[in-house]
């Protein structure tokens, strides 16, 4: 596997995990907001 492909794969994995953690954070905030309204 060429180094470029390896670097690209690493970047994709990093971005994926970052987006995943951000989504988890937003969902927990959303859950708190919804439970506060009820």
Secondary structure, DSSP 8 states (H G I E B T S, - for coil): --HHHHHHHHHHHHHHHHHHHHHHHHHHHHHHHHHHH-
